[in-house]
Amino acid sequence: MTDHPLVSTQWLDDHLSSPDLIVINAWMPPVTHPDAPPVYPNAHIPGAVFFDVNEVCDKASDLPHMLPAPHVFSSTMRKMGIGDGQTLVVYDDFGFYSAPRVWWTLRSMGAERVYVLDGGFPKWRAEGRAFDDDTPRRVQSHFSSRLNHGAVADLDQIRSTIANGSRQILDARSAERFAGEAPEPRAGLKSGHMPTALNLPFTQLIAEDGTFLQKEDLAKAFQDAGVDLDKPVTTSCGSGVTAAILTLGLTVLGARDLALYDGSWAEWGSRDDTDVVTGPA
């Protein structure tokens, strides 16, 4: 394996029987269809374990799917049979949606060999590869959470970033939501964006065939959005999920000083004491 965070469907198919490999189906229903049932019980990559983003989270928080405490995450991973030193490949049922969030979560909690399946389950199925509906029984393993605090930004850090300009803030929401021209899908949130933020809708990182853009096109997408790839970046979105797609893209390009605003617009847009800007970046 390399430091590149993506693996192809062919690579995964060739390594499915590897004893240290675990495939993870990352599930989160779209915010516009919160009651959508998971695909996993009926069809998943053979041997894949199920990771529900809305369940593996901080249940005490009023904000959606915030990172859980490290000891809670360790316990959950152990029960799923995910342990230290394993190779983890994460995919989701939409191609690129919740899988990058789970990739970022695992990396932030100390896992080192974590990858995202390029094209996800849609590409896997379109190529006629095997899938099943069996729930694997995995032996409990030992997962040692070591939270990388630098990978996670909170409200106070965002305020500081805006005040001192020490980092670039990059928003993954659509241009219309960013500009305040379209309502937020979550009730009770203001429309617009954080001061100083740049905008790169996550959909612009996905090629027509559903795979991630190649490096040259990927770099151009970030540069066209005004991002300096040599400077620190904090990603944000509606609730900290699609921001991870931007983080994934920046990682592909070799960027290092990256953070993700876990509360994202679900937090910033819900408060009375935060500044909101409208219009394009």
Sequence and secondary structure as in RCSB ss.txt:
>XXXX:A:sequence
MTDHPLVSTQWLDDHLSSPDLIVINAWMPPVTHPDAPPVYPNAHIPGAVFFDVNEVCDKASDLPHMLPAPHVFSS
TMRKMGIGDGQTLVVYDDFGFYSAPRVWWTLRSMGAERVYVLDGGFPKWRAEGRAFDDDTPRRVQSHFSSRLNHG
AVADLDQIRSTIANGSRQILDARSAERFAGEAPEPRAGLKSGHMPTALNLPFTQLIAEDGTFLQKEDLAKAFQDA
GVDLDKPVTTSCGSGVTAAILTLGLTVLGARDLALYDGSWAEWGSRDDTDVVTGPA
>XXXX:A:secstr
  S SEE HHHHHHHTT TTEEEEEEE   TT TT   STTT BSTT EEEETTTSS TT SSTT    HHHHHH
HHHHHT  TT EEEEE TTSSSSHHHHHHHHHHTT  SEEEETTHHHHHHHTT   B                GG
GEE HHHHHHHHHH  SEEEE S HHHHHTSS  SSTT  SSB TT EE  GGGGB TTSSB  HHHHHHHHHHT
T  TTS EEEE SSSSTHHHHHHHHHHTT  SEEEESSHHHHHTT SSS  B S  
